[in-house]
Amino acid sequence: TEAGMYREALAQWELAASNAAARSADLEAISHLRHALGVLARLEPGVDRDRTALRLQLLLAARLLSTEGYGAEAVLHAYLEAQRLCDRIGDETARFKVEMGLEAYRFMRADFSPALAHGRRAADIAARSGDAKQRLQAHWGLACTLFHQGELRATMREMEKGLALYTPAMHRLFGVQDPGIMCMAYSSWGLWELGRPDAALARINHAVRIACEFEHKFSQAVALAYAVSIELLRGETDAALARADACIRVCEDSGFPVWLAITRCMRGRLLCERGALDVGLAEMRAGYALWLSTGALVSRPLYLSLQTEGLMLAGDTDVAAACVEEGLSILQHCGERQLEAEMLRLRGELALVRGSVAQAEASLKAAYVCAIRQHRLGFALRSATSLARLWAADGREARAWRLLVPLAARWKEGRGTRDVRAALGVCETLRHGVPS
């Protein structure tokens, strides 16, 4: 570069960036790519320069996704520049990457309708190409958005179609994000919600093994973060804390703020479960602040629900109630309905603590109806268990029995997990109180 040998310098900067990226040294790769783009600007305009610029912008955007977050403005600018270059030279392969990148950005900004539009355009390109790698990525992109909109069945259809195309050997075809790992991670949560907690744990453990086998740090962060979430949902605090610590080490070593934020929030919730309330609440607040600092607006109801549970354990019902109402307001405004049933349940639990039995019953009923409508059996079991306890305490044991016993019977696995144990305990109590 200093010698003015710009064509030769450009090739070396791009090679340096590729080598850094292959080692998950994303900050180095970004620096090299920005040097490459600076050198490229010194070359004469033309189609060749545009093609090189497009390639560099897509490489840069991919690295920025991991280091700054999917919803960062720098990510948007890189993809919009790539889109401009695509319009100029007409490259369908690059267009697919642009549509997927813009889908990820819009999704992280909780702008779901444009995200779905980008995802469907990417899916159309993948269908025309017949390329298995593109088709897998497109299934993942659509599933991700549908998941947060509360469309669980549609989500799982897309995930399973994606996983049917995936083999671990495909892992090396992808840069920062392996869509096969992403499908395994998200669908593990989906399996828990469908009443299959053991299958959920098996699937996320499989994702962790693949990520570790390939020594791919970003995939390790994703898989470990979801392993924390599955063990948290199952009520396995010690195992979840160990995974959280491992995930945090990976994220801090490699500079992955998105997955660091997610994991800190969950780790804080786990610490509250252990009784370390002040430390846990501070950890959740720090994680949530980091999440918002990446430009992400999606998943806020999830983090607010975790904080609500921690605050309830700490006895701070006023702040807990404020968190619930904020979460419900967000999901109504953005259409992010994944946690709707859980937020309604927490509203009911808080009303019960405050002695508002009628309000508690109304909220728990609404939570149950919402969960069943969305086919989220995991959340349905939680609200039904609370509602059955309330009815039993009010002398309505028969009604509680009719609600909870058939639902609990749908669990053929995971009967040692916390929610299923709680439901079965209530069923056993009801069995003694219901006339034969």
SEZA-56372 format. One line per 8 residues: their letters; for each residue x, y, z of C-alpha. Coordinates in steps of 0.25 Angstrom, whole numbers, padded with zeros to 4 digits. Each point is the difference from the previous one (the first is absolute). Example, Ala and Ser with C-alpha at 12.3 -4.5 7.8 and 13.67 -1.06 7.14 Angstrom:
2
AS	0049/-0018/0031 ~ 0006/0014/-0002
END
This chain:
436
TEAGMYRE	0000/0000/0000 ~ 0011/0010/0004 ~ 0007/-0003/-0013 ~ -0012/0004/-0008 ~ -0002/-0015/-0006 ~ -0014/0001/0002 ~ -0005/-0013/-0007 ~ 0010/-0008/0007
ALAQWELA	-0003/0006/0013 ~ -0015/-0002/-0002 ~ 0002/-0015/-0002 ~ 0009/-0001/0013 ~ -0010/0008/0008 ~ -0011/-0009/-0004 ~ 0008/-0013/0002 ~ 0004/0005/0014
ASNAAARS	-0015/0003/0003 ~ -0004/-0014/-0004 ~ 0011/-0006/0008 ~ -0004/0008/0012 ~ -0015/-0004/-0002 ~ 0004/-0015/-0001 ~ 0006/0001/0014 ~ -0012/0007/0006
ADLEAISH	0009/0013/0001 ~ -0012/0009/-0004 ~ 0006/0013/0005 ~ 0013/-0002/-0008 ~ -0009/-0004/-0012 ~ -0008/0012/0000 ~ 0013/0009/0001 ~ 0006/-0007/-0012
LRHALGVL	-0013/0001/-0008 ~ -0001/0015/0003 ~ 0014/0002/-0005 ~ -0004/-0008/-0012 ~ -0011/0009/-0003 ~ 0008/0012/0001 ~ 0010/-0006/-0010 ~ -0011/-0004/-0009
ARLEPGVD	-0005/0015/-0001 ~ 0014/0004/-0006 ~ -0003/-0009/-0012 ~ -0007/0004/-0013 ~ -0015/-0002/0000 ~ -0006/-0011/-0007 ~ -0007/-0014/0001 ~ 0012/-0007/0005
RDRTALRL	0001/0010/0011 ~ -0015/-0001/0003 ~ 0001/-0015/0001 ~ 0012/0001/0010 ~ -0007/0011/0008 ~ -0013/-0009/0001 ~ 0008/-0012/0005 ~ 0008/0008/0010
QLLLAARL	-0013/0007/0005 ~ -0007/-0014/0002 ~ 0013/-0005/0008 ~ 0000/0013/0008 ~ -0015/-0001/0004 ~ 0001/-0015/0004 ~ 0012/0004/0010 ~ -0008/0012/0005
LSTEGYGA	-0012/-0009/0003 ~ 0008/-0008/0010 ~ 0008/0012/0006 ~ -0010/0011/0001 ~ -0013/-0008/-0001 ~ -0011/-0002/-0010 ~ -0007/0012/0002 ~ 0012/0010/0000
EAVLHAYL	-0001/0012/-0010 ~ 0014/-0004/-0005 ~ -0006/-0014/-0005 ~ -0012/0008/-0007 ~ 0010/0009/-0007 ~ 0009/-0012/-0005 ~ -0012/-0007/-0006 ~ -0007/0012/-0006
EAQRLCDR	0013/0003/-0007 ~ 0001/-0014/-0005 ~ -0015/0001/-0004 ~ 0004/0012/-0009 ~ 0011/-0007/-0006 ~ -0009/-0012/-0003 ~ -0010/0009/-0007 ~ 0012/0005/-0008
IGDETARF	0006/-0013/-0005 ~ -0012/-0010/0002 ~ 0007/-0012/0008 ~ -0011/-0010/0005 ~ 0009/-0007/0010 ~ 0004/0013/0006 ~ -0014/0005/0000 ~ -0004/-0012/0009
KVEMGLEA	0010/0003/0010 ~ -0005/0015/0000 ~ -0014/-0004/0002 ~ 0004/-0010/0011 ~ 0008/0011/0007 ~ -0011/0011/-0001 ~ -0009/-0011/0006 ~ 0009/-0002/0012
YRFMRADF	0001/0015/0002 ~ -0015/0003/-0001 ~ -0003/-0012/0009 ~ 0009/0005/0011 ~ -0006/0013/-0001 ~ -0014/-0007/0003 ~ -0005/0005/-0014 ~ -0006/-0014/-0004
SPALAHGR	-0008/0003/-0012 ~ 0012/0006/-0008 ~ 0009/-0012/0006 ~ -0010/-0010/-0006 ~ 0000/0007/-0013 ~ 0015/0000/-0001 ~ 0000/-0015/0004 ~ -0011/-0004/-0010
RAADIAAR	0008/0007/-0011 ~ 0013/-0008/0004 ~ -0009/-0013/0000 ~ -0004/0003/-0014 ~ 0014/0002/-0005 ~ 0004/-0013/0008 ~ -0011/-0008/-0007 ~ 0004/0005/-0014
SGDAKQRL	0014/-0004/0003 ~ -0002/-0013/0006 ~ 0012/0002/0008 ~ -0001/-0008/0013 ~ 0008/0010/0008 ~ -0009/0012/-0004 ~ -0012/-0008/0003 ~ 0004/-0004/0014
QAHWGLAC	0004/0015/0003 ~ -0014/0004/-0006 ~ -0008/-0010/0009 ~ 0008/0005/0012 ~ -0003/0015/-0003 ~ -0015/-0002/-0001 ~ 0000/-0009/0012 ~ 0007/0010/0009
TLFHQGEL	-0010/0011/-0003 ~ -0012/-0009/0001 ~ 0005/-0005/0013 ~ -0001/0013/0006 ~ -0013/0003/-0006 ~ -0006/-0011/0008 ~ -0002/-0009/-0012 ~ 0006/-0013/0006
RATMREME	-0006/-0010/-0009 ~ 0005/0008/-0012 ~ 0013/0002/0006 ~ 0003/-0015/0003 ~ -0004/-0003/-0015 ~ 0010/0009/-0005 ~ 0011/-0005/0010 ~ -0003/-0015/-0003
KGLALYTP	0001/0003/-0015 ~ 0013/0007/0003 ~ 0006/-0011/0008 ~ -0004/-0010/-0010 ~ 0010/0007/-0010 ~ 0011/0001/0011 ~ 0012/-0009/0003 ~ 0012/0004/0009
AMHRLFGV	0009/0000/-0012 ~ -0008/0012/-0006 ~ 0005/0008/0012 ~ 0013/0005/-0007 ~ -0008/0005/-0011 ~ -0005/0012/0009 ~ 0007/0012/0005 ~ -0004/0006/0014
QDPGIMCM	-0014/-0007/0002 ~ -0003/-0015/-0003 ~ -0015/0000/-0003 ~ 0000/-0015/0003 ~ 0005/0003/0015 ~ -0010/0012/0000 ~ -0012/-0010/-0004 ~ 0005/-0010/0011
AYSSWGLW	0000/0011/0010 ~ -0013/0007/-0002 ~ -0007/-0013/-0003 ~ 0005/-0006/0013 ~ -0008/0011/0007 ~ -0012/-0003/-0009 ~ 0001/-0015/0004 ~ -0001/0004/0015
ELGRPDAA	-0012/0009/-0003 ~ -0007/-0012/-0008 ~ 0001/-0009/0013 ~ 0013/-0007/-0003 ~ 0011/0005/0010 ~ 0009/-0012/-0002 ~ 0000/0001/-0015 ~ 0003/0015/0002
LARINHAV	0012/-0003/0009 ~ 0005/-0011/-0010 ~ -0001/0009/-0012 ~ 0008/0012/0007 ~ 0011/-0010/0005 ~ 0001/-0005/-0014 ~ 0002/0015/-0005 ~ 0011/0002/0011
RIACEFEH	0007/-0012/-0004 ~ 0001/0004/-0015 ~ 0004/0014/0004 ~ 0011/-0005/0009 ~ 0005/-0010/-0010 ~ 0002/0011/-0011 ~ 0006/0009/0011 ~ -0009/0011/-0006
KFSQAVAL	-0001/0011/0011 ~ -0013/0007/-0005 ~ -0007/-0014/-0001 ~ 0005/-0003/0014 ~ -0006/0013/0005 ~ -0014/-0003/-0007 ~ -0001/-0014/0005 ~ 0005/0002/0014
AYAVSIEL	-0010/0012/0002 ~ -0011/-0009/-0005 ~ 0005/-0011/0009 ~ -0002/0010/0012 ~ -0014/0003/-0004 ~ -0004/-0014/-0002 ~ 0005/-0004/0014 ~ -0006/0013/0006
LRGETDAA	-0013/-0004/-0006 ~ 0002/-0015/0006 ~ 0003/0006/0013 ~ 0014/-0005/0001 ~ 0007/0011/0006 ~ 0014/-0006/0003 ~ 0002/-0005/-0014 ~ -0005/0013/-0006
LARADACI	0009/0008/0008 ~ 0012/-0008/-0004 ~ -0004/0002/-0015 ~ -0002/0015/0002 ~ 0014/0001/0006 ~ 0006/-0008/-0012 ~ -0008/0009/-0010 ~ 0004/0013/0006
RVCEDSGF	0015/-0004/-0001 ~ -0002/-0003/-0015 ~ -0007/0013/-0002 ~ 0010/0009/0008 ~ 0012/-0007/-0007 ~ -0006/0002/-0014 ~ -0008/0013/0001 ~ -0014/-0005/-0002
PVWLAITR	-0009/0011/0007 ~ -0013/-0006/-0004 ~ 0002/-0014/0006 ~ 0007/0006/0012 ~ -0012/0009/0003 ~ -0010/-0012/-0001 ~ 0008/-0009/0009 ~ 0003/0011/0010
CMRGRLLC	-0015/0002/0001 ~ -0003/-0015/0002 ~ 0012/-0001/0010 ~ -0006/0011/0008 ~ -0013/-0007/0001 ~ 0007/-0013/0004 ~ 0007/0007/0011 ~ -0013/0006/0005
ERGALDVG	-0005/-0015/0001 ~ 0012/-0003/0008 ~ -0003/0011/0010 ~ 0010/0010/-0005 ~ -0010/0010/-0003 ~ 0007/0013/0000 ~ 0011/-0006/-0009 ~ -0010/-0006/-0009
LAEMRAGY	-0008/0012/-0002 ~ 0012/0008/-0003 ~ 0005/-0010/-0010 ~ -0013/0000/-0007 ~ -0001/0015/-0001 ~ 0014/0000/-0005 ~ -0003/-0010/-0011 ~ -0012/0007/-0004
ALWLSTGA	0007/0013/-0002 ~ 0011/-0007/-0008 ~ -0011/-0006/-0009 ~ -0006/0013/-0002 ~ 0013/0007/-0003 ~ 0002/-0010/-0012 ~ -0012/0007/-0007 ~ -0009/-0013/0003
LVSRPLYL	-0015/0003/0003 ~ -0004/-0014/-0001 ~ -0002/-0010/0012 ~ -0002/0011/0010 ~ -0013/-0007/0005 ~ 0009/-0012/0003 ~ 0010/0008/0008 ~ -0011/0008/0007
SLQTEGLM	-0006/-0014/0004 ~ 0013/-0005/0006 ~ 0001/0013/0008 ~ -0014/-0001/0005 ~ 0003/-0014/0005 ~ 0012/0005/0007 ~ -0007/0012/0006 ~ -0011/-0009/0005
LAGDTDVA	0010/-0009/0007 ~ 0006/0013/0006 ~ -0014/0005/0005 ~ 0000/0012/-0009 ~ -0014/-0001/-0006 ~ -0002/0014/-0004 ~ 0012/0000/-0009 ~ -0003/-0014/-0005
AACVEEGL	-0014/0005/-0004 ~ 0006/0011/-0007 ~ 0009/-0010/-0008 ~ -0012/-0008/-0004 ~ -0008/0012/-0005 ~ 0012/0005/-0008 ~ 0002/-0014/-0006 ~ -0015/-0001/-0004
SILQHCGE	0000/0014/-0006 ~ 0012/-0004/-0008 ~ -0006/-0013/-0005 ~ -0013/0007/-0004 ~ 0008/0012/-0007 ~ 0010/-0009/-0008 ~ -0008/-0013/-0002 ~ 0010/-0008/0008
RQLEAEML	-0009/-0011/0006 ~ 0010/-0011/0004 ~ -0001/0004/0014 ~ -0014/0005/0001 ~ -0006/-0012/0008 ~ 0012/0001/0010 ~ -0002/0015/0002 ~ -0015/-0002/0002
RLRGELAL	0003/-0011/0010 ~ 0010/0009/0008 ~ -0011/0011/0000 ~ -0009/-0011/0007 ~ 0011/-0005/0009 ~ 0002/0015/0005 ~ -0015/0002/0002 ~ -0001/-0012/0008
VRGSVAQA	0012/0005/0009 ~ -0007/0013/0002 ~ -0013/-0007/0004 ~ -0008/0004/-0013 ~ -0006/-0014/-0002 ~ -0010/0004/-0011 ~ 0011/0007/-0008 ~ 0010/-0012/0002
EASLKAAY	-0011/-0009/-0005 ~ -0003/0008/-0012 ~ 0015/0001/-0004 ~ 0003/-0014/0002 ~ -0012/-0004/-0009 ~ 0005/0009/-0010 ~ 0014/-0005/0001 ~ -0005/-0015/-0002
VCAIRQHR	-0009/0004/-0012 ~ 0011/0007/-0007 ~ 0010/-0011/0003 ~ -0009/-0011/-0006 ~ -0004/0009/-0012 ~ 0015/0001/-0003 ~ 0002/-0015/0003 ~ 0010/0004/0011
LGFALRSA	-0002/-0012/0009 ~ 0011/0004/0009 ~ -0005/0013/0004 ~ -0014/-0006/0000 ~ 0004/-0009/0011 ~ 0005/0011/0008 ~ -0012/0008/0000 ~ -0009/-0012/0001
TSLARLWA	0007/-0004/0013 ~ -0001/0013/0006 ~ -0015/0001/-0004 ~ -0003/-0014/0006 ~ 0007/0004/0013 ~ -0009/0013/0000 ~ -0013/-0008/-0003 ~ 0003/-0011/0010
ADGREARA	0003/0011/0011 ~ -0014/0005/-0003 ~ -0007/-0013/0001 ~ -0001/-0003/-0015 ~ 0009/-0013/0000 ~ -0009/-0006/-0011 ~ 0002/0011/-0009 ~ 0015/0000/0003
WRLLVPLA	0001/-0015/-0003 ~ -0007/0001/-0013 ~ 0010/0011/-0004 ~ 0013/-0005/0005 ~ 0000/-0016/-0001 ~ -0003/-0001/-0015 ~ 0011/0010/-0003 ~ 0011/-0006/0010
ARWKEGRG	-0003/-0014/-0007 ~ 0005/0005/-0013 ~ 0014/0000/0005 ~ 0006/-0013/-0004 ~ 0014/0005/0004 ~ 0007/0010/0009 ~ -0008/-0005/0012 ~ 0011/0004/0009
TRDVRAAL	0001/0014/-0005 ~ -0005/0011/0009 ~ -0013/0004/-0006 ~ -0004/-0014/-0003 ~ 0003/-0004/0015 ~ -0008/0012/0005 ~ -0012/-0003/-0009 ~ 0000/-0015/0004
GVCETLRH	0001/0005/0015 ~ -0012/0008/-0002 ~ -0007/-0011/-0007 ~ 0003/-0010/0011 ~ -0006/0010/0010 ~ -0012/0002/-0008 ~ -0002/-0015/-0001 ~ -0003/-0001/0015
GVPS	-0009/0011/-0001 ~ -0009/-0003/-0012 ~ -0012/-0009/0003 ~ 0001/-0013/-0008
END
